[in-house]
Amino acid sequence: MQLVFNAVSEAQPGPKWQTLFQQYWPAYRAWFIQRGGEQGPSLTEAERALRQHMPELVPTFERLVELTGGDELAARLLSMYQPPAYLISCSQAALVTAQERVLVRNYDLDPNLNEGLILHSQWSGRPVIATSEFLWGVADGINADGLALSLAFGGRRVVGEGFGIPLILRYMLEVCADVKSAIAVLQRVPSHMAYNVTLLDRQGEAVTVQVAPDRAPVVLNTPVATNHQGTPEWAEHARFTATLEREQHLHDHLASEQLDGEGLINAFTRSPLYNTDYQRGFGTLYTAVYRPQQGHAEWHWPNAVWRQNLHDFKEDQRLIKYSAAGAKMTSPTVSPAASPAVGRPVSSPPRRRKVREFPTRLNPARLTPIPATPAARTQRPQPARQEPSYGYQSYWESYADYSRWNQSGGDYSHWGQSYWTQSGEDDNEIRQILGGLRQSLGGARQPWSGRLLDWCKEAEQRGEIPWHTLGHVFTASY
């Protein structure tokens, strides 16, 4: 697995951003439609919400839409108003001493789901460097006033009205000069999912703010965040990502009076903060370091560091390869010919691998959307409902827990009628697969195996065949 990181500088949205859009948009369009984005708020509703909550971004938004050619679907995506659900599991912490201020974060995800874009801009007058999400949103970044920030998934399954958090982070970098003003934004602008935002400014103020669509933001004076808010609510996710262990590890380091910035950075390059499970969506793609006093930004990998400066930004590329051994920069730069697309946002179903224990007639070329029951096959399939863009879908306990997520309010139970559904095959094949599932994957005595099978049985009783889940069973790295 590999990812090309591109550093691009453009003061105002123009031909460079337009080129990036043209390269990314086919993949984002497919993702947006597949995840039910078309059934979300209209463009009129999204624009109204943007003008109400983040009016300073409207001129830039309008310019970006103009650069898309006025594409309405692209405009709805760029508004990031109630977008499809997505998760990013990360660790982050800020250190403040008499000598330095530094924000460090690990970005953990599947390399195929990240843009790999580092954007240097000055859209609202302030120079900004940010790691990009959704073409103009922010995963982490810094502005010329010395405000640095980063985000991490909050570990709660609630989804509601609000904006995608990357756009809220963009807004803060564009209009805020310090932590106090950034907190005011997070208290005012609604987030559609639960996220933890760590803030640090040049004056040495550092906090973590927990936001969610169903409750007021919580401001913590300890600038540490992993992937939960209070007591973990999603036990399987918390266990898989070791969120409590990572948080405690960070607290232990920050409690040391001898800790300096380099010591904190080194902690992020080792377990449990550094992760290499890229196949299941929990691998560290990069370690970002922001130094507000100097206006510096850095991206670290085990064998390399890429340094940038707000006032002396260099356009360049880096090719990073990922394996179970970790991440490795293979060359300082990548020629354009070697990188026809900038980054690799998700654009297709997961790669299919054979599992020899399943002697099945499945033909990937014939996987087309159909209803589950013969009587329903004459009806036109309905669009798939929103599902989380969840990099850990091969993790069994998360499969088993999807029905519980649905009961708690998340609309993620509609697994039938997806691209894994098989046309023309005997419906009894589902029973053959379920019958051999435990033995073939060695999970006969595991609690999650029973929960998974129970959920599949419930789906079948509802007239659905959960081919989406079982498709991932076939492709999981087991």
N, C-alpha and C positions, 0 to 999 in steps of 0.2 A: 504494500500500500504506500502511496506517496501523495504529496501535496506540494504544489508550487505556491510559494508566498510572493506576492507582488506588492511593492511599495510604489504608490502612485501619488503624484502631487498635482493638484489643480485648485487654484484659489476659489474659483466660482464654477458651478456645474457647466460643463461644456463638452467638447468632442471626446475628451478622455473618459468622462463618466458615461457618455453615450456609447462609446465602444464597449465599456464594461457591461452596460445594460444589455447590449446586443449579444454579448457572449453568455451572460448569465440568464437572461430572460426565458429562453426555452425551458431550462431546468426549473426555474422558479414557477413558471406558468403551470407546468405539469404538476409540481408539488402543490400549488395553491388549489388547483382543480381537484386533484386526487384527495386532498384533505378537506374538501367541502367548503373551500373559500368562496365559491360562487353563491352559496346559500347564506353567506354572511350579510352584514349591513351593505346597503347600497352606497354608491359613490357619494351621493348627496348627503347621506347620513354621516359618512366618514369625514367628508369635508367640513360639515357643520361641527362635528366633535373636535376636529383639529383646530378650527378657528376659535372654539370656545376654550379649549384647554392649553393649546400651544400656539397662539396666534403668530408669534415671531417666526415660526417655521413655515408659515404659509407661503411666502414668496419663494423660498427654496423649493418647497413641494411643487408649486406650480411650474417652476422652471424645470424640475426633473420630469414632471408629466409631459411638458412640452418636448423634452428630449426623447421621450418614448414614442413620439409621434401621436400623442393624445390617446394612447391605448387605455380604455376604461378599466380593463382588468388589471393592468399594470398599476394604474393609479390607485385602485383599491388595495392592492398589495402594499404599495409604497406608503399609503396612509397608516398602515399597521394598526388599524382600528378593528379590534376583535378578530385578529387573524387566527388561523388554525393553531391548535395547541402544539407546543414543542418544548423539549427539555434540554438543558445544558448542565451537566454536572461538573462543578469546579470547586477549587479551594482558593481562598484569598485572605490576605492579612496586610495590615499597615503597621509600620514601625516608626515611632517618633522618638528621637533622642536630641540631645543638645547639639549634636553634630550633623544630623541628617534626618530627612523624611523620605520614606520609600514605601511604595505600594507594590506588592508582589502577588501574582495570581497564576494558577495553573488552569488551562482551558482543556477540559476532558471531554472527548467526543470521538465519533468515528471520523477518520480523515475525509471520507467521501461526503460528509455533511457540512463541511466548512468552506467558506469562500477563499480563505487564504489571502485576503485583501487588507493591506495597511494603507489607509487613506489620509493624506495630508491636505487640509483644506482651510478656507477662511470665509465660509459662507455668510457669517453674520458679523464679520469684522475681527473676531478672535481667531488666531491660528489654532488649529486643532490637529492632533494626530490620534487616530483611532483604528483599532482592529474592527473591521466592518462586519455587520450582520444586515441582511436584507437590503444591501446595496447602498444604504445611507444610515442605517442604524448602527449602534455601537455595542460591542461586547466588553471592551475596555478601552481607556484612552486618557488623554490629558489635554488641557488647553493652556494658552499662554499666560493666564492669570495664576496658574499653578494648581488648578483643580484636577485631581486624578480620581478615576473611579473604575469599578469593574462589577460584574454581575455574576450571580450563581443561582441555580434553581433552588427554590425554597422547600422542595420535598413534599408539597401538598398538592392534591389532585383537583382542587377547586379551580374552575374556569368561569369567568364572568365577564361583565362589561368593562371595557377599558382598552388601553393600547398595549401593543407588544412592548416589553420592557426595553428592547434595543433603541426604539425611537425616543423613549423617555430619557435614556442616557445621552442620546444625541442632543436632545433639547437642553439638558443640563450643561453640557460642554459648550453649547452655543450661547447660552444666556447667563450662566452662573459664574461668579468669580471665586466663591469659597464654599465651604461645607454648609454654613448656615443657610445660604440661599438655595443650595441643592436640596437640603432637607425640606425646605418650604415647597419646592416643586414636587417632591415625592409625597408630601402630605396633601397636595392639591390635585395632581394628575392621576387618574385611576389606571392601575395595571390590570390586565386581563388574567394574569396568573400570579402565583406566589413566587417571589424572587427576593434574594438578599443582595443588597447593593452596598458595597464598601466604598467610603469616600475619604479622601485625604486632601488637604490643601497646603499651600506654601507656609501658612502660619503655624502649622502643626496640629490643626484640628483633625481628628480622625474618628469616624463612627461607622457602624453598619446599620442600615435601615432595612427592616423586614416589611415588604409590601405584599398585599394580597387583595383580591377583589371583594372579599367578604368581611374585611375588618380593617380598622384604622392602622396606619403604619406604626411600627414599633422602632424606636431609636435606641440602639445599644451603644454605650460608650466604649465597649471593647471592639476594636476594628478587626474582627475575625469572622469569616463566614465559610461554611461548607454547604451541605444540602438538606437542611432541616430548619424549622422555626419552632423553638421550644422543644417539647417532647416530640420525636418523630411520629408522624401520623401514618406514613406509608412504610410499614415495617420491611417489606421485601426490598424496596428501593434503598432504604437506609442500610440494610444489611449488605446488599450487593456493592454499594458505593462506599461502605465503611465511613459514613458521614460523621458519626460520633467519634470514632477513633481519629479521624483526620482533624476534627475540631480540637480534641484534647491535645493532640500532638502540637498544634499551633499554639494553644494556650501555654503549654509547657515551655516552648521556645521563647515566647514573648515574656514569660515570667523571669527569664534570666537577665540579670543586670549587665552581663557581658555581651549580650547579643548585639550585633551590628547588622547593617544592611547585607553585607556579603554572607554573614551567617544565616540570615533569613532566606536569602536566595538559595543557598546550598541546601537548606532543609526542603525546599520545594523540588529539588532534583533527586530526592530519595523517597523511598516508600516510608510511610503510607500516602504521602502527598503526590508522589509521582507514580503514574499507573501506565501499564502497557497492554491492557486488554482491548486492543483496537478492534478486534474482530467482533466483540460484543458491545462496542460503542463506549468503552470506558478507558480510553488511552489519552495520555497527556500530549496534545498537539503542539503546545508551546508553553513556555513560562514567560509571562510579560512582567516587566519591571518599569515602574514610573517614578521619576525623581522630580518632584514639583519645584524644588529650589533652583535646579539647573534647566528645567524644561526638557529633560532627556527621557527617551523611551527606548526600551531594549526588549529583544525577543531572544530567549535562551533555549538552546538544545544541549544535550549532554556533551557534544563535541564542538559547539560553536556559539557565538553571541553576535547578534546583529544590532548595532546601535544606530539610533536616529536622534535628531535634534529638531525642536520646533522651528528654530531659526536657520537651520542648515540641513534641510531634509534632502536625502539622496534617493532618487528613483533607482530601483534595482529589483532583482529577483533572487529567491533562494529555493532550492529543491530539497525537500525533506522526505526521507524514506522512513517508514514505520514498520516495526516488526515486534515480535514478542520480546526482543532484547531491548527495545526502546526506540527512540527517534534518533536519526543521524542525518546531518547535512552532508550531501554527497558532493556538492560543488558550490563555490561562493555565488556564482551567477548562473542563470539559465538563459540560453538564447531564445528569442521569440519562436524560432523554428521548432525548438524542442518543447514548447509550451503553447500549442495552438489555442487553448482556452485558458482564461485567467481563473485559477481555482477550479474546484469541482463541487458545486452544489449538487444536492441529490437530484437525480434526473430519471432514475429507473428503479425497478424492483431490485432487491438484493440479489447478488450473484447466486446462481443455483449450483448446488453441489450434490452429487449422488450420495445416498446413504444405502449401503449394500444390504442392510437388514430389511429393507422395504422392497420386495419384488413387486413393483407396481407398474401399471400401464400408463402412468401420467406422462403426457407429452407437453413440455413447456410451450411449444409452438401453438398448441390448441387451447391454451388457457384464456377463456373469454368470459365476460360477465354473463351469468344466467341466474335465475331464481333457483331456490333449493328444491322445490317440489315439482313433480311432473305437471300438476294442474296449473302451476303458476308460470310455466315456461312460455306460455303464449302471451304473457304480459311483458310490457317493457320494464327492464330493471330500473329501480330508482337510484339516483346518485348515492354513492357511499357517503355515510355521515362522517363527521369530523373524527379523525383518529389522531393520537399524539405522534409527533415525529420523534419517536423514542428509540434512541440508538441501542437500547438493551433488549430489543424484542426477542433475541435468542435466549434470554434469561428466563428459565422456566417459571420461577415464582412470580414473575411479572405477568406471564400469560395467565397463570391461575388466578391472579388477583384482579384481572380486568373486570370480571362481573361485579366484584366489590366496588371498584371505581364507579361503575355505572350506577350502583345503588346509592352511592354517596353524592350523585349529582352530575358526574361527568358523562357525556354522551359518547361512549366509546365501545358500545356492545355490538354494533352492527358489522359483523365479520363476514356475512354472506355477500354475494353479488360483488366480489372484489376480483382483482386480476388473477387470483389464484383459483377461482372457480373453474371447473372443468366442464366443457360442453360435450354432451353426447355419451358420457360414461355412466355406468350403472351406479345409482345412488348407494347401493350396498357397499361400495368400495370404502365409504367413510367408516363403516363398521369394521372392515378388515384392518384399516389403518389403526383405529382405536384399539382393536383387539391385540395388535402387535406392538403398540406404542411402548408399554412399560418394558417388555422384554428386550426390544430392539435397542432401547436407549438406557437400559440398566437402571431404571428408576422405580422398580416395582415396590420397594420398601420406603420410598420417599413420600412425605406428606404432600408435597406440591404435585406429585404425579397423580395422586388421587383427586386433588382439587382440579387439576387440569382436565382430567377425564370426566369428572362430574360436570364441569362447565361445558365441555363439548357435547355431552349428552343433553344438557338443558337447551343448548342452542339447536340441536337436532329436533328436540320436541317442539320448539317454537317454529319449526319449518325452515330453519336455516342450516346450512352446512358451513361450519367454520373453516373454510378452505384457507382463509388468510393466515390464521394461526398455524394450521397444519402445513401450509406452504413454507412458513419460517422453520417449522420442525424439519422439513426436508433440507433446508439450506443452512441450518444452524451448524456452527463449528463444533460438532460433537464427534 
